[in-house]
Amino acid sequence: MQMKLERRVSRGLSFIGSWTWSHAISNADISTVGGGFYLGGIQDIYDLRGNRADATFDIRHRLSVALLYDLPFFREAQIPAVRTLLGGWQIGAIITEQTGFASTLSGIGDTTGTGVSSRVSVAPGQSEKLSKRTREKWFNTAAFMETPLGQFGNASRMPIHLPGLNQVDFSAVKNFRFVERYTVQFRAEFFNFFNHVNLGAPGLNIRAPDAFGRITSASQGPGAPNEARVIQFGLKFLF
């Protein structure tokens, strides 16, 4: 499902926003998008339905908003110098919010002698969901166990979802018009304006218990990969 809201320029304000709700399902994936571990083959050819799960590119919610606003302050100032220096500013923002990609878990080898790696197994009476996620424990690690020899893993192919994305980019633009033909444009751009940390993938290897379920890295954000706030200034001469 997709929704879109748009406001064309009115009183100096314009914006466009879209929200997407989706659910991607597959029985095999060929991508490591989002940091998830790639489990390529069908685990059990006699149980194809058991391979049906969230696709690795499954993103349930994504919100994207872009807005521009021409600030009205000092635009009608009587003093030309004040109008030139303090008036005519435009601010903008791009807001991106989305839930995380689906991911499988790793660390189980060939438990059946078929040459195919098995999935992890679900511990009886446990759920991967937690009432509160933290960096130290992104999912309930007690919900998964190593698969016994002679059996295929019974966990879903993509049993968890990785951390999502939360980013706000901000810009401020000022045009200095000296004569009719010449303009100098000043730009200030702030990527990840609020210095928000977007978390990376948790440890996915069940045979690495110290890291399993823990997040120790940052993820990529649009415009500023793996970085905190980035500030750029620039001047452009327009003729």
C-alpha positions in Angstrom: 0.0 0.0 0.0 1.3 3.4 -0.9 0.1 6.9 0.2 1.3 10.2 -1.1 0.7 13.8 0.2 1.8 16.8 -1.8 1.5 20.5 -1.3 2.6 22.8 -4.1 4.1 26.2 -3.3 1.7 28.2 -1.1 2.8 31.0 1.1 6.4 29.9 0.5 5.8 26.3 1.7 5.9 23.2 -0.4 6.3 19.6 0.5 5.8 16.1 -0.7 5.6 13.0 1.4 5.0 9.3 0.8 4.5 6.3 3.0 4.8 2.7 1.9 3.5 -0.4 3.7 4.7 -3.7 2.2 5.5 -7.3 2.9 7.9 -9.2 0.6 7.8 -13.0 0.8 10.1 -15.4 -1.1 11.5 -19.0 -0.8 15.1 -18.1 -1.8 17.1 -14.9 -1.9 20.2 -13.9 -3.8 21.0 -10.7 -2.0 22.8 -9.7 1.2 21.1 -6.3 1.2 20.8 -4.8 4.7 23.7 -6.9 6.2 21.8 -10.2 6.4 23.7 -13.4 5.9 23.0 -15.1 2.5 21.6 -18.6 2.8 21.4 -19.6 -0.8 20.1 -23.2 -1.2 16.8 -24.8 -0.5 17.2 -26.6 2.9 14.9 -29.5 2.2 13.6 -30.2 -1.3 10.8 -32.2 0.2 9.6 -29.2 2.2 9.5 -26.3 -0.1 6.8 -24.7 1.9 9.1 -24.6 4.9 11.4 -22.3 2.9 8.7 -19.7 2.5 9.6 -16.7 4.6 10.1 -12.9 4.6 12.4 -11.9 1.8 15.7 -10.4 2.7 14.6 -7.1 1.2 11.3 -7.1 3.2 10.7 -3.6 4.6 7.3 -3.2 6.3 7.2 0.6 6.5 9.0 3.4 4.8 8.3 7.1 5.2 10.0 9.8 3.0 9.2 13.5 3.3 10.9 16.5 1.5 9.9 20.1 2.2 11.0 23.6 1.3 10.1 26.8 3.0 10.9 30.4 1.9 11.3 32.3 5.2 9.2 35.5 5.2 11.5 37.3 7.7 13.0 40.6 6.5 11.8 40.0 3.0 9.9 43.3 3.0 12.4 45.2 5.1 12.6 48.9 4.3 16.4 49.0 4.6 18.0 47.5 1.5 21.0 46.2 3.4 18.8 44.3 5.9 16.7 43.0 3.1 19.7 41.8 1.2 21.6 40.2 4.1 18.8 38.8 6.3 15.9 38.3 3.9 15.4 35.7 1.2 16.5 32.6 3.1 15.1 29.2 2.1 15.3 26.1 4.3 14.7 22.5 3.4 14.6 19.1 4.9 14.5 15.4 3.8 13.2 13.0 6.4 13.7 9.3 5.9 12.2 6.7 8.3 12.1 2.9 7.6 11.9 -0.4 9.4 14.8 -2.9 9.0 15.5 -5.6 6.5 14.7 -9.2 7.2 17.7 -11.5 8.0 18.6 -15.1 8.6 20.9 -16.5 11.2 24.1 -18.4 10.5 26.5 -20.8 12.1 24.9 -24.1 11.3 26.7 -26.4 8.9 25.6 -29.6 7.2 23.7 -31.5 9.9 22.1 -34.1 7.5 24.9 -35.3 5.4 23.2 -33.9 2.3 25.8 -31.3 1.6 23.3 -28.5 2.4 23.7 -26.2 5.3 20.8 -26.3 7.8 19.1 -23.4 9.5 19.1 -22.9 13.2 16.3 -24.4 15.3 13.7 -22.8 17.6 14.0 -23.5 21.3 10.7 -24.9 22.7 8.5 -22.3 24.4 10.7 -19.3 23.3 10.0 -16.3 21.0 12.6 -14.2 19.3 10.7 -11.0 20.2 11.7 -8.9 23.2 9.6 -6.4 25.1 12.5 -3.9 24.7 15.3 -4.2 22.3 18.8 -2.9 23.1 22.2 -2.8 21.5 23.3 -5.6 23.8 20.3 -7.8 22.9 18.5 -7.0 19.7 16.5 -10.3 19.8 15.9 -13.1 22.2 19.0 -15.3 21.7 17.6 -18.0 23.9 14.9 -18.6 21.3 17.4 -20.2 18.9 19.6 -23.3 19.4 22.0 -25.3 17.2 20.3 -28.0 15.1 20.9 -31.6 16.2 22.7 -33.9 13.8 20.4 -35.8 11.5 17.8 -33.0 11.4 17.1 -29.9 9.4 16.7 -26.6 11.3 13.1 -25.7 12.0 13.5 -21.9 12.4 12.2 -19.6 9.7 14.6 -18.8 6.9 14.4 -15.1 7.9 13.5 -15.2 11.6 14.5 -11.6 12.6 14.5 -8.1 11.3 17.5 -5.8 11.4 17.5 -2.2 12.8 15.8 0.4 10.7 16.8 3.8 9.5 16.0 7.2 11.0 17.6 10.2 9.3 16.9 13.9 8.8 19.0 16.0 6.3 18.6 19.8 6.5 19.7 22.7 4.3 19.7 26.5 4.3 20.1 28.5 1.1 20.5 32.2 0.6 20.7 34.1 -2.7 22.5 37.4 -2.7 21.5 39.4 -5.7 23.9 42.3 -6.4 22.7 43.4 -9.7 20.0 42.0 -12.0 22.3 39.6 -13.7 24.6 38.4 -10.9 23.7 36.3 -7.9 25.8 34.6 -5.3 24.2 31.6 -3.6 25.3 30.4 -0.2 24.4 26.8 0.9 24.7 25.1 4.3 23.9 21.4 4.3 23.6 19.1 7.3 23.5 15.4 6.7 22.1 13.5 9.7 21.2 16.8 11.2 20.3 15.4 14.7 23.4 13.2 14.8 21.2 10.1 15.2 23.0 6.8 15.3 21.6 4.2 12.9 22.5 0.8 14.2 24.2 -1.9 12.2 23.3 -5.6 12.1 23.5 -7.6 15.3 25.7 -10.7 15.5 24.1 -13.4 13.4 26.3 -16.4 14.1 24.9 -18.7 16.8 28.3 -20.3 17.2 29.8 -16.9 18.3 27.8 -16.5 21.6 29.7 -13.4 22.8 28.5 -11.5 19.7 25.2 -13.3 18.9 22.4 -10.8 19.1 24.7 -7.8 20.0 25.1 -4.7 17.9 28.6 -3.3 17.7 28.5 -1.2 14.6 26.7 1.6 12.8 24.7 1.2 9.6 24.7 3.2 6.4 22.5 6.3 6.1 21.7 8.1 2.8 24.1 10.9 2.2 26.5 10.1 5.1 27.5 6.5 5.1 28.6 5.2 8.5 29.2 8.7 9.8 27.8 11.0 12.4 26.6 14.5 11.4 28.3 15.9 8.3 28.2 19.7 7.6 29.0 21.2 4.2 29.1 24.9 3.2 29.4 26.2 -0.4 29.2 29.3 -2.5 27.9 29.3 -6.1 28.1 32.2 -8.6 25.0 32.4 -10.8 25.1 34.5 -14.0 
